[in-house]
Amino acid sequence: MRDFISSSLHIARSDRRNPKRQMRERRTAQALIIFGVVLAAIELYVILAGF
């Protein structure tokens, strides 16, 4: 029971995020996605250029 109460309090606290932190996390996620896409494109180029 105690774990349930502490976990529900933790969830309630995590919902109230700082808007600046959310924006930073969103930008970080977008940068990682772009990096992954660019890396995949480079890998495809290297693989296809090798043949």
Number of C-alpha atoms within 10 A of each C-alpha: 6 7 8 9 10 11 12 12 11 11 11 10 10 10 8 8 9 10 9 9 10 11 11 12 12 12 12 12 12 12 12 12 12 12 12 12 12 12 12 12 12 12 12 12 11 11 10 9 8 7 5
